[in-house]
Amino acid sequence: MECLLNASNPVFGAYAFYGSIVILKMFALALMTSMKRGETGVFANTEDAQFFYTGQEKDKSKRVIFDNSKVERVRRNHLNDLENIPAFLVLGLIYVTIEPTLSTALWHFRIFVISRVLHMIVYQLQFPQPSRGIIFLFGFLANMSMAVQII
């Protein structure tokens, strides 16, 4: 039996490529959260405020704030990735093993990745609903389609 999880399988290669893109996007949101905390002078931990805060406030512990709207928007976007991307990574890997055609796999992988990138953009730029919901639905349906084909 041939191993399907190697670089000679173009479906696995596509999965690895698109999976890496969404992982890098997720890492980017983690960095954006940290950058937004630094930019706003708002931190989640006292030790972070003590070390990083350079503003005028004498009591740096007052910079531990959990409800800054700018920080929370990026954090919620990152949390949404953490709720959706692992499912794609698991389903996509199992999907490779059922030997779909390359074109079918590419459609699933691309739709999911494009939906996650667009979701991040419309979330951060605060596009009105239902834009974000519709974009989310495309990625969700790509995952659902893979799951149904697997079972």
N, C-alpha and C positions, 0 to 999 in steps of 0.2 A: 504494500500500500504506500502510495506516494505521500510525503509530508506536504500538506497544503500551507503550512505556516513558515514559508521561507521566501526569499527574494525572487526565486524563479517563478513563483505564482503571481501573475499580474494583479489578481484580485487582492492578494495579501499586500502587495506593494502599494496598491491604491489605498487600502485600509491604513497601512502604516503612515502614508503621506498625509491623508486627511485627518487621521487621529492625532498626528503630531501638530497639525495646524490648530486644532481646537485646544490641545493641551497648552501650546504656546500662547494662545489667546487667553486662556484661563490664568496662566502665569502673568500675562500683561495686566489683567485686572487686579491681581494681587499687588503688583507693583504700583498700579494706579491708586489703589487704596492707601498704600503707604505714602505716596507722593501727595495725595489729597490731605492726609492727616498733617503732613509737614507744612503744606501750603496754608492750611487753616489754623494751625497751631492747636489742633484737637487730637487728643490721644486716648487710647482705651486702657492704658495702664500707667500707674503713677511713675514707675521707673522709666518709662518711655518719655513722659512729660519732663521728668527731672533731667534726662540726658539730652533730649532733642529740642525742647522749647527754648527759643531765644528772644521771646517778646518781653514786654515791659512788666507783665504780671509778676509780683513778688512771690506769691504762693503758687508754685508750679503745679501743685496737686489740683488746683482749680481748673486746670486744662484737661483733666480727665472728664470727657464729655461723651455721652453715648447717643446723642440725638442730633448731631450736626447734619443738616439735610444734604450738604455736598458730599460728605464722607459716606453717609448712609446710602446715597444713590449708587455709588460705586460698589459699596459693600453688598448691597442687595443684588446688583448685577452679577457680582462674583458668586454669591450664594446660589443664584439661579443657574449659573454654569455648573456649580458643584452638584446641583440636583439633576442636571440633564446630561452632561458630558460623560460621567462614568457609565450611565446606561448605554450610551452610544458605543463606548469603547468595548464593553462586555458583549453587547448584541452584535456589533460589527465583527468582533473576533469569532464568535460562534457562527455568524453568517458566512464568513469565509469558508468554514468547514463544510457547509452544505453545497458548496461549489456552484454559486450563482454565475450567470454569464457576467463577463467583465462590464458590459454596458449597463446591465441592471444594477450591479454593485456600485458602479460609478454614479448612477443617478441617485441612489440612496445616500452614499457618502457625501456627494456634492450638495444635495439639497439640505442635509443636516448642517454641514459646515457653513454654507451660505446663510442659512437661517440663523445660526448662532452669531455670526459676524454682524448681520443686519440687526439682530436683536440687541446686541451691544450698542450699536450706533444709535438706533432709535431710542433706547433706554437712556443713554448718556445725553443725547440731544433733546430729550423730553418731547418727542413727537407725540401728538395726541393719540389716544386709543381710538379705534381698535388696531392701529398699525402694529404695535408690539404683540398683541394677542394673535393676530393673523400670522405674523412671522414666526412666532413660537409654534403655532399649529403645524406649520410645514415641517419643522424639525421633529416635532412629536409624531407626526404621521409617518415620517421616514423611519423612525425607531419602531413604531407599531407595525409597519409593513415588514420590517426585518423580523420582528418577533413572531408574527403570524407565519411567515415563510419557514422559520426555524421549527415551529411546532407542527 
